[in-house]
Amino acid sequence: MSDIDERTVSRLRQAGLRPTRQRRQLARLLFSVCRDAVTAEGLHSLALKNGVKVSLATVYGTLHSFCLVGLVREVSIDSRRYFDTNPDNHQYFFYEDEKRLVGATPSETGLQAMLLPPAGWQLSRIDVVVRLRRG
């Protein structure tokens, strides 16, 4: 087993998921190849290009199970679902013309302050999306 595959298997097991062949293959692509947040269709296309024979339904199911255990974070924009391998609260640039979601730092967006919830409420998560288009 390769070093990348061993790390993938370990990551899946630590999250409480059985490291099936398809989960291992999709996780390897997701955590080693994808640099930006990806849609299920984008991961499916990447899988096919890399010789991973998997259905789109399996990709959706795998991404959903990864979300449930905190391996990825789902961000919805314009009714499209993007999956990010950084599950922490953070900020994004969304390139509207390219339909591409990219993680950004507070210094890149200029948004530094954390929100305080109203009394009796607690933060569930924070997604800050800065939408960009060519000028």
Buried (B, 14 or more C-beta within 10 A) or exposed (E): EEEEBEBBBEBBEEBEBEBEEBBBBBBBBBBEEBEBBBBBEBBBBBBEEEEBEBEBEBBBBBBBBBBEEEBBBBBEBEEEBBBBBEBEEBBBBBBEEEEBBBBBEEEEBEEEEEEEEEEEEEEEEEBBBBEBEEE
